[in-house]
Amino acid sequence: MGVDAERTARIAVMQETARPVWEATGDTDALQQFLKDNGCHGVEAVFVAMGLLNCDLAEAQRAFFTAPCRDAERRFHNSAMDLLEEAADTDA
């Protein structure tokens, strides 16, 4: 998935906005709560986490999906994955 210039700019701004929270707490849950409270969701929140935590995609996704404030996103993701698995099983 490509990231367009507008999205890249939003991610960069949010990284700098969230940096003091990350540096003060070092807590991925607090970071995700801050991002959520400031309208940063989904892929953008994962990219912000990647930049601040200086980590790979898998680690940033774990930080996103395990944060208590991201429970709705986690449930949606798990439901979508279950449906895809069921569809794959019926196609076999």
All heavy atoms as an XYZ file, in Angstrom:
702
protein
N       0.849     -1.183      0.000
C       0.000      0.000      0.000
C       0.882      1.229      0.000
O       1.744      1.371      0.860
C      -0.896     -0.024      1.241
C      -1.670      1.257      1.432
S      -2.757      1.233      2.846
C      -1.642      1.722      4.135
N       0.677      2.098     -0.938
C       1.419      3.340     -0.989
C       0.840      4.353     -0.016
O      -0.333      4.302      0.341
N       1.680      5.258      0.413
C       1.235      6.319      1.305
C       1.366      7.631      0.539
O       2.453      7.998      0.119
C       2.087      6.348      2.596
C       1.622      7.446      3.515
C       2.024      4.998      3.305
N       0.228      8.319      0.365
C       0.268      9.564     -0.399
C       0.877     10.697      0.428
O       1.082     10.568      1.635
C      -1.117      9.919     -0.928
C      -2.143     10.188      0.166
O      -1.768     10.651      1.258
O      -3.325      9.947     -0.075
N       1.164     11.804     -0.237
C       1.851     12.933      0.399
C       1.035     13.512      1.552
O       1.600     13.869      2.596
C       2.154     14.006     -0.637
N      -0.269     13.591      1.386
C      -1.116     14.151      2.442
C      -1.075     13.275      3.693
O      -0.939     13.775      4.812
C      -2.553     14.281      1.931
C      -3.493     14.952      2.919
C      -4.895     15.107      2.362
O      -5.037     15.444      1.168
O      -5.845     14.885      3.136
N      -1.169     11.971      3.506
C      -1.125     11.042      4.638
C       0.259     11.080      5.296
O       0.371     11.072      6.514
C      -1.473      9.626      4.202
C      -1.396      8.627      5.341
C      -1.877      7.284      4.945
N      -3.293      7.210      5.281
C      -4.044      6.144      5.097
N      -3.548      5.058      4.547
N      -5.307      6.145      5.442
N       1.303     11.120      4.485
C       2.665     11.197      5.019
C       2.823     12.445      5.885
O       3.430     12.387      6.961
C       3.693     11.200      3.868
O       3.553      9.980      3.130
C       5.111     11.319      4.378
N       2.265     13.554      5.438
C       2.343     14.806      6.205
C       1.582     14.687      7.523
O       2.080     15.125      8.569
C       1.803     15.965      5.379
N       0.385     14.090      7.499
C      -0.392     13.900      8.735
C       0.372     13.037      9.728
O       0.397     13.321     10.924
C      -1.749     13.254      8.427
C      -2.786     14.178      7.880
C      -4.181     13.561      7.938
N      -4.280     12.233      7.368
C      -4.588     11.960      6.102
N      -4.808     12.947      5.253
N      -4.670     10.713      5.684
N       0.989     11.975      9.223
C       1.749     11.071     10.087
C       2.926     11.815     10.719
O       3.174     11.702     11.920
C       2.210      9.827      9.307
C       0.998      8.959      8.949
C       3.246      9.029     10.094
C       1.270      7.904      7.904
N       3.642     12.587      9.923
C       4.791     13.338     10.438
C       4.374     14.340     11.502
O       5.031     14.458     12.552
C       5.510     14.047      9.290
N       3.279     15.059     11.259
C       2.790     16.031     12.241
C       2.383     15.320     13.526
O       2.729     15.754     14.635
C       1.622     16.859     11.664
C       0.908     17.646     12.753
C       2.123     17.794     10.573
N       1.668     14.202     13.397
C       1.224     13.490     14.592
C       2.397     12.891     15.351
O       2.389     12.858     16.586
C       0.195     12.420     14.233
C      -0.426     11.750     15.453
S      -1.162     12.877     16.675
C      -2.558     13.502     15.767
N       3.423     12.429     14.647
C       4.609     11.913     15.339
C       5.215     12.988     16.223
O       5.560     12.725     17.372
C       5.663     11.417     14.348
C       5.419     10.026     13.859
C       6.512      9.549     12.920
O       7.289     10.332     12.385
N       6.553      8.256     12.701
N       5.336     14.191     15.693
C       5.935     15.274     16.474
C       5.008     15.715     17.594
O       5.477     16.067     18.679
C       6.326     16.437     15.576
C       7.472     16.086     14.653
C       8.624     15.368     15.367
O       9.127     15.890     16.381
O       9.013     14.270     14.919
N       3.708     15.677     17.364
C       2.743     16.040     18.398
C       2.759     15.023     19.538
O       2.662     15.386     20.715
C       1.322     16.135     17.795
O       1.348     17.093     16.732
C       0.299     16.536     18.824
N       2.906     13.740     19.184
C       2.856     12.664     20.177
C       4.209     12.380     20.821
O       4.276     11.725     21.867
C       2.328     11.391     19.526
N       5.286     12.880     20.226
C       6.627     12.590     20.742
C       6.774     12.903     22.237
O       7.305     12.080     22.992
C       7.689     13.333     19.933
C       9.114     12.953     20.327
C      10.143     13.614     19.425
N       9.949     13.336     18.017
C      10.259     12.180     17.416
N      10.789     11.198     18.110
N      10.037     12.003     16.122
N       6.307     14.056     22.738
C       6.455     14.327     24.174
C       5.737     13.296     25.055
O       6.234     12.947     26.136
C       5.840     15.718     24.352
C       5.918     16.344     23.002
C       5.767     15.209     22.021
N       4.602     12.799     24.592
C       3.872     11.779     25.352
C       4.702     10.505     25.422
O       4.875      9.913     26.498
C       2.486     11.495     24.719
C       1.809     10.304     25.387
C       1.619     12.734     24.773
N       5.229     10.075     24.286
C       6.044      8.861     24.242
C       7.301      9.020     25.092
O       7.651      8.142     25.873
C       6.389      8.503     22.804
C       7.355      7.371     22.703
C       8.627      7.422     22.214
C       7.155      6.032     23.143
N       9.219      6.190     22.306
C       8.339      5.318     22.874
C       6.098      5.362     23.730
C       8.478      3.968     23.173
C       6.228      4.014     24.032
C       7.409      3.332     23.754
N       7.979     10.174     24.948
C       9.217     10.388     25.700
C       8.968     10.491     27.200
O       9.791     10.044     27.998
C       9.946     11.628     25.179
C      10.530     11.394     23.792
C      11.163     12.627     23.176
O      11.013     13.749     23.739
O      11.809     12.476     22.116
N       7.833     11.051     27.597
C       7.515     11.193     29.024
C       7.079      9.879     29.657
O       7.373      9.625     30.833
C       6.422     12.249     29.217
N       6.380      9.042     28.888
C       5.802      7.834     29.487
C       6.514      6.553     29.081
O       6.566      5.609     29.876
C       4.318      7.681     29.106
O       4.208      7.437     27.701
C       3.507      8.911     29.507
N       6.989      6.475     27.840
C       7.547      5.218     27.331
C       6.521      4.096     27.350
O       6.862      2.921     27.325
N       5.260      4.462     27.351
C       4.147      3.517     27.502
C       3.336      3.474     26.204
O       2.728      4.476     25.822
C       3.277      3.967     28.670
C       2.097      3.068     28.953
O       1.815      2.140     28.171
O       1.433      3.300     29.981
N       3.335      2.322     25.542
C       2.610      2.217     24.278
C       1.110      2.386     24.457
O       0.439      2.904     23.564
C       2.914      0.888     23.555
O       2.573     -0.193     24.404
C       4.387      0.811     23.148
N       0.569      1.961     25.606
C      -0.862      2.156     25.851
C      -1.195      3.646     25.959
O      -2.195      4.113     25.403
C      -1.319      1.429     27.116
C      -1.265     -0.082     26.988
O      -1.117     -0.599     25.846
O      -1.356     -0.760     28.026
N      -0.361      4.394     26.675
C      -0.572      5.844     26.801
C      -0.432      6.514     25.443
O      -1.197      7.436     25.113
C       0.414      6.438     27.804
N       0.520      6.053     24.658
C       0.700      6.608     23.319
C      -0.540      6.368     22.479
O      -1.060      7.287     21.836
C       1.928      5.994     22.637
C       2.131      6.378     21.171
C       2.346      7.886     21.025
C       3.288      5.595     20.581
N      -1.053      5.137     22.479
C      -2.237      4.834     21.682
C      -3.455      5.612     22.176
O      -4.275      6.068     21.367
C      -2.514      3.329     21.664
C      -1.553      2.559     20.798
C      -1.553      3.011     19.355
O      -2.593      3.314     18.772
N      -0.372      3.060     18.756
N      -3.577      5.801     23.478
C      -4.696      6.585     23.999
C      -4.591      8.026     23.516
O      -5.587      8.623     23.099
C      -4.731      6.543     25.527
C      -5.950      7.235     26.115
C      -7.246      6.543     25.751
O      -7.433      5.376     26.060
N      -8.154      7.252     25.098
N      -3.389      8.584     23.547
C      -3.177      9.945     23.054
C      -3.531     10.032     21.573
O      -4.220     10.968     21.149
C      -1.717     10.374     23.275
C      -1.419     11.735     22.735
C      -1.693     12.869     23.485
C      -0.880     11.887     21.463
C      -1.430     14.139     22.978
C      -0.618     13.157     20.953
C      -0.891     14.278     21.708
N      -3.063      9.080     20.786
C      -3.362      9.090     19.354
C      -4.861      9.007     19.114
O      -5.422      9.760     18.308
C      -2.628      7.950     18.646
C      -1.097      8.045     18.640
C      -0.498      6.788     18.016
C      -0.619      9.299     17.938
N      -5.511      8.099     19.816
C      -6.958      7.953     19.649
C      -7.680      9.244     20.027
O      -8.566      9.704     19.315
C      -7.473      6.788     20.495
C      -8.949      6.542     20.311
C      -9.414      5.337     21.078
C     -10.900      5.143     20.822
N     -11.439      4.032     21.577
N      -7.290      9.817     21.160
C      -7.917     11.060     21.628
C      -7.716     12.214     20.650
O      -8.482     13.174     20.662
C      -7.370     11.461     22.995
C      -7.790     10.513     24.110
O      -8.696      9.679     23.896
O      -7.184     10.606     25.199
N      -6.688     12.114     19.819
C      -6.384     13.174     18.865
C      -6.726     12.795     17.428
O      -6.200     13.377     16.469
C      -4.911     13.572     18.992
C      -4.691     14.379     20.250
O      -4.921     15.577     20.267
N      -4.307     13.718     21.324
N      -7.602     11.805     17.281
C      -8.142     11.451     15.971
C      -7.201     10.696     15.060
O      -7.404     10.686     13.845
N      -6.209     10.039     15.617
C      -5.267      9.261     14.814
C      -5.608      7.783     14.982
O      -5.478      7.231     16.087
C      -3.832      9.551     15.263
S      -2.583      8.747     14.244
N      -6.044      7.165     13.902
C      -6.547      5.795     13.963
C      -5.907      4.929     12.881
O      -5.280      5.425     11.953
C      -8.065      5.789     13.772
C      -8.794      6.629     14.761
N      -8.969      6.258     16.066
C      -9.363      7.851     14.641
C      -9.634      7.202     16.707
N      -9.882      8.189     15.867
N      -6.117      3.634     13.019
C      -5.766      2.677     11.982
C      -4.321      2.726     11.531
O      -3.394      2.798     12.339
N      -4.157      2.685     10.219
C      -2.830      2.630      9.613
C      -1.975      3.809     10.052
O      -0.781      3.652     10.340
C      -2.957      2.588      8.067
C      -1.613      2.754      7.403
C      -3.624      1.295      7.632
N      -2.571      4.977     10.130
C      -1.794      6.153     10.527
C      -1.267      6.001     11.949
O      -0.116      6.345     12.231
C      -2.606      7.424     10.358
C      -2.837      7.735      8.897
C      -3.582      9.026      8.637
O      -3.727      9.854      9.554
O      -4.020      9.205      7.481
N      -2.070      5.480     12.861
C      -1.619      5.272     14.241
C      -0.489      4.250     14.283
O       0.457      4.388     15.068
C      -2.781      4.830     15.120
N      -0.561      3.242     13.445
C       0.503      2.234     13.381
C       1.789      2.876     12.851
O       2.875      2.660     13.405
C       0.081      1.020     12.525
C       1.258      0.081     12.288
C      -1.068      0.273     13.200
N       1.684      3.697     11.801
C       2.872      4.359     11.255
C       3.485      5.340     12.255
O       4.706      5.446     12.358
C       2.554      5.077      9.946
C       2.453      4.163      8.758
C       1.631      4.493      7.689
C       3.171      2.988      8.682
C       1.538      3.674      6.582
C       3.089      2.157      7.575
C       2.270      2.500      6.527
N       2.643      6.050     12.990
C       3.156      6.954     14.025
C       3.922      6.149     15.065
O       5.029      6.522     15.470
C       2.018      7.770     14.677
C       2.513      8.502     15.917
C       1.424      8.761     13.676
N       3.344      5.036     15.492
C       4.017      4.179     16.478
C       5.348      3.662     15.925
O       6.354      3.659     16.639
C       3.119      3.022     16.885
N       5.368      3.240     14.669
C       6.627      2.766     14.068
C       7.713      3.829     14.178
O       8.854      3.521     14.532
C       6.424      2.406     12.590
C       5.761      1.091     12.343
S       5.484      0.779     10.578
C       7.146      0.619      9.991
N       7.352      5.054     13.876
C       8.329      6.135     13.908
C       8.801      6.459     15.310
O       9.997      6.659     15.543
N       7.876      6.508     16.255
C       8.248      6.878     17.623
C       8.966      5.752     18.355
O       9.898      6.002     19.121
C       7.015      7.322     18.409
C       6.406      8.638     17.953
C       5.116      8.922     18.721
C       7.391      9.782     18.129
N       8.518      4.519     18.142
C       9.140      3.384     18.819
C      10.389      2.911     18.083
O      11.128      2.085     18.592
C       8.157      2.218     18.935
C       7.128      2.262     20.053
C       6.171      3.425     19.918
C       6.362      0.965     20.109
N      10.587      3.433     16.865
C      11.695      2.996     16.025
C      11.684      1.471     15.889
O      12.658      0.787     16.196
C      13.037      3.493     16.581
C      14.147      3.356     15.574
O      13.905      3.404     14.367
N      15.351      3.163     16.048
N      10.533      0.972     15.428
C      10.332     -0.477     15.365
C       9.794     -0.873     14.002
O       9.483     -0.029     13.167
C       9.366     -0.910     16.469
S       7.680     -0.288     16.261
N       9.645     -2.185     13.814
C       9.096     -2.681     12.554
C       7.571     -2.690     12.607
O       6.956     -2.398     13.639
C       9.662     -4.057     12.216
C       9.277     -5.148     13.211
O       8.393     -4.926     14.063
O       9.874     -6.236     13.137
N       6.975     -3.029     11.480
C       5.519     -3.026     11.353
C       4.862     -3.970     12.352
O       3.861     -3.609     12.980
C       5.122     -3.403      9.919
C       3.635     -3.489      9.624
C       2.943     -2.154      9.877
C       3.414     -3.955      8.187
N       5.398     -5.161     12.519
C       4.785     -6.143     13.429
C       4.727     -5.612     14.856
O       3.697     -5.737     15.529
C       5.545     -7.468     13.370
N       5.810     -5.015     15.319
C       5.825     -4.494     16.690
C       4.854     -3.321     16.840
O       4.155     -3.206     17.845
C       7.236     -4.067     17.080
C       7.353     -3.674     18.538
C       8.767     -3.336     18.959
O       9.721     -3.769     18.290
O       8.911     -2.633     19.972
N       4.787     -2.460     15.832
C       3.867     -1.323     15.882
C       2.415     -1.803     15.872
O       1.569     -1.258     16.586
C       4.129     -0.384     14.718
N       2.128     -2.848     15.095
C       0.768     -3.403     15.087
C       0.419     -4.009     16.434
O      -0.707     -3.859     16.911
C       0.629     -4.453     13.989
C       0.569     -3.857     12.614
C       0.519     -4.917     11.535
O       1.233     -5.919     11.589
N      -0.312     -4.692     10.535
N       1.375     -4.688     17.056
C       1.128     -5.241     18.398
C       0.802     -4.128     19.382
O      -0.129     -4.248     20.183
C       2.332     -6.044     18.892
C       2.299     -7.497     18.512
C       3.357     -8.314     19.254
N       4.716     -7.882     18.959
C       5.402     -8.219     17.879
N       4.856     -8.997     16.964
N       6.635     -7.788     17.701
N       1.560     -3.035     19.329
C       1.302     -1.904     20.223
C      -0.099     -1.345     19.987
O      -0.803     -0.985     20.939
C       2.356     -0.819     20.019
N      -0.507     -1.294     18.728
C      -1.834     -0.782     18.378
C      -2.930     -1.727     18.879
O      -3.825     -1.318     19.607
C      -1.936     -0.600     16.862
C      -3.274     -0.112     16.390
C      -3.563      1.238     16.375
C      -4.241     -0.998     15.938
C      -4.796      1.707     15.941
C      -5.471     -0.551     15.496
C      -5.748      0.808     15.495
N      -2.844     -2.997     18.488
C      -3.931     -3.925     18.775
C      -4.008     -4.369     20.229
O      -5.049     -4.853     20.667
C      -3.859     -5.147     17.857
C      -4.366     -4.865     16.470
C      -3.530     -5.010     15.374
C      -5.670     -4.468     16.248
C      -3.992     -4.752     14.091
C      -6.149     -4.199     14.973
C      -5.299     -4.343     13.893
N      -2.934     -4.241     20.994
C      -2.986     -4.657     22.398
C      -3.341     -3.519     23.341
O      -3.594     -3.767     24.521
C      -1.660     -5.298     22.852
O      -0.608     -4.352     22.735
C      -1.348     -6.549     22.041
N      -3.379     -2.292     22.844
C      -3.749     -1.158     23.701
C      -5.221     -1.273     24.093
O      -6.078     -1.518     23.240
C      -3.492      0.156     22.969
N      -5.514     -1.109     25.376
C      -6.921     -1.218     25.817
C      -7.864     -0.288     25.057
O      -9.005     -0.672     24.761
C      -6.857     -0.842     27.304
C      -5.463     -1.196     27.718
C      -4.603     -0.899     26.512
N      -7.407      0.888     24.690
C      -8.280      1.840     23.998
C      -8.582      1.413     22.564
O      -9.461      1.988     21.920
C      -7.666      3.236     24.011
S      -6.158      3.386     23.016
N      -7.884      0.414     22.057
C      -8.094     -0.055     20.683
C      -8.894     -1.353     20.640
O      -8.866     -2.077     19.652
C      -6.747     -0.258     19.976
C      -5.887      0.986     19.884
C      -6.508      2.057     19.029
N      -5.553      3.140     18.773
C      -5.820      4.205     18.065
N      -7.019      4.363     17.538
N      -4.912      5.136     17.886
N      -9.646     -1.629     21.696
C     -10.416     -2.874     21.772
C     -11.386     -3.029     20.601
O     -11.492     -4.107     20.024
C     -11.176     -2.957     23.099
C     -11.937     -4.251     23.237
O     -11.287     -5.319     23.231
O     -13.181     -4.202     23.311
N     -12.076     -1.958     20.232
C     -13.040     -2.048     19.119
C     -12.328     -2.401     17.815
O     -12.812     -3.240     17.054
C     -13.802     -0.740     18.972
N     -11.174     -1.782     17.582
C     -10.403     -2.097     16.382
C      -9.918     -3.534     16.402
O      -9.938     -4.224     15.382
C      -9.205     -1.150     16.242
C      -9.587      0.274     15.911
C      -9.712      1.168     17.127
O     -10.011      0.661     18.244
O      -9.533      2.385     16.972
N      -9.476     -4.000     17.571
C      -8.999     -5.383     17.705
C     -10.131     -6.366     17.423
O      -9.953     -7.337     16.682
C      -8.421     -5.615     19.105
C      -7.910     -7.025     19.342
C      -7.251     -7.211     20.718
N      -7.998     -6.661     21.838
C      -7.719     -5.510     22.458
N      -6.703     -4.769     22.065
N      -8.456     -5.091     23.458
N     -11.306     -6.116     17.991
C     -12.445     -7.007     17.756
C     -12.844     -7.019     16.284
O     -13.132     -8.072     15.722
C     -13.618     -6.626     18.655
C     -13.387     -7.043     20.105
C     -14.575     -6.806     21.018
N     -14.671     -5.378     21.316
C     -15.702     -4.592     20.996
N     -16.755     -5.093     20.383
N     -15.695     -3.314     21.296
N     -12.837     -5.841     15.635
C     -13.161     -5.770     14.208
C     -12.138     -6.559     13.395
O     -12.503     -7.349     12.520
C     -13.201     -4.313     13.736
C     -13.421     -4.185     12.261
C     -14.702     -4.271     11.732
C     -12.354     -4.008     11.392
C     -14.916     -4.177     10.364
C     -12.551     -3.911     10.026
C     -13.835     -3.998      9.514
N     -10.873     -6.359     13.686
C      -9.794     -7.062     12.983
C      -9.947     -8.567     13.148
O      -9.865     -9.322     12.164
C      -8.438     -6.592     13.520
C      -7.280     -7.318     12.935
N      -6.735     -8.430     13.523
C      -6.556     -7.087     11.810
C      -5.727     -8.863     12.777
N      -5.598     -8.070     11.744
N     -10.154     -9.017     14.375
C     -10.290    -10.455     14.624
C     -11.507    -11.033     13.905
O     -11.432    -12.133     13.344
C     -10.354    -10.739     16.123
C      -9.027    -10.515     16.801
O      -7.980    -10.459     16.166
N      -9.059    -10.354     18.114
N     -12.594    -10.295     13.893
C     -13.796    -10.749     13.194
C     -13.538    -10.854     11.687
O     -13.925    -11.843     11.050
C     -14.946     -9.781     13.467
O     -16.086    -10.150     12.746
N     -12.879     -9.855     11.129
C     -12.560     -9.885      9.699
C     -11.642    -11.064      9.372
O     -11.836    -11.756      8.368
C     -11.916     -8.571      9.276
N     -10.665    -11.310     10.219
C      -9.747    -12.432      9.989
C     -10.494    -13.770     10.078
O     -10.242    -14.676      9.274
C      -8.596    -12.416     10.995
C      -7.639    -11.248     10.843
S      -6.751    -11.274      9.268
C      -7.605     -9.999      8.370
N     -11.412    -13.883     11.029
C     -12.214    -15.104     11.146
C     -13.047    -15.337      9.891
O     -13.132    -16.467      9.391
C     -13.135    -15.037     12.376
C     -12.381    -15.133     13.692
O     -11.194    -15.531     13.695
O     -12.985    -14.788     14.734
N     -13.658    -14.263      9.375
C     -14.464    -14.389      8.154
C     -13.609    -14.791      6.959
O     -14.027    -15.621      6.146
C     -15.204    -13.079      7.873
C     -16.335    -12.742      8.832
C     -16.847    -11.327      8.568
C     -17.464    -13.755      8.728
N     -12.436    -14.210      6.855
C     -11.536    -14.581      5.755
C     -11.105    -16.046      5.874
O     -11.042    -16.763      4.862
C     -10.297    -13.675      5.746
C     -10.527    -12.255      5.262
C      -9.287    -11.406      5.515
C     -10.904    -12.250      3.797
N     -10.835    -16.477      7.071
C     -10.440    -17.891      7.276
C     -11.596    -18.824      6.908
O     -11.383    -19.842      6.254
C     -10.040    -18.096      8.734
C      -9.461    -19.476      9.016
C      -8.962    -19.607     10.440
O      -8.281    -18.694     10.933
O      -9.266    -20.648     11.047
N     -12.806    -18.460      7.328
C     -13.965    -19.277      6.986
C     -14.161    -19.334      5.467
O     -14.454    -20.396      4.912
C     -15.233    -18.721      7.651
C     -15.284    -18.926      9.145
C     -16.476    -18.213      9.773
O     -17.436    -17.859      9.054
O     -16.421    -18.004     10.997
N     -14.010    -18.195      4.800
C     -14.157    -18.157      3.352
C     -13.094    -19.017      2.666
O     -13.386    -19.715      1.695
C     -14.092    -16.725      2.854
N     -11.890    -18.976      3.168
C     -10.807    -19.781      2.602
C     -11.098    -21.261      2.792
O     -10.825    -22.075      1.894
C      -9.471    -19.415      3.230
N     -11.654    -21.624      3.938
C     -11.976    -23.020      4.202
C     -13.078    -23.550      3.281
O     -13.044    -24.687      2.855
C     -12.400    -23.215      5.667
C     -11.236    -23.087      6.642
O     -10.066    -23.128      6.195
O     -11.503    -22.907      7.841
N     -14.038    -22.690      2.940
C     -15.139    -23.134      2.076
C     -14.720    -23.196      0.621
O     -15.335    -23.886     -0.178
C     -16.391    -22.238      2.235
O     -16.042    -20.905      1.891
C     -16.917    -22.310      3.651
N     -13.685    -22.441      0.251
C     -13.191    -22.445     -1.133
C     -12.297    -23.637     -1.412
O     -12.046    -23.970     -2.568
C     -12.410    -21.162     -1.438
C     -13.320    -19.962     -1.556
O     -14.540    -20.130     -1.722
O     -12.802    -18.823     -1.478
N     -11.809    -24.278     -0.370
C     -10.848    -25.383     -0.557
C     -11.502    -26.652     -0.988
O     -12.605    -26.923     -0.992
C     -10.087    -25.625      0.746
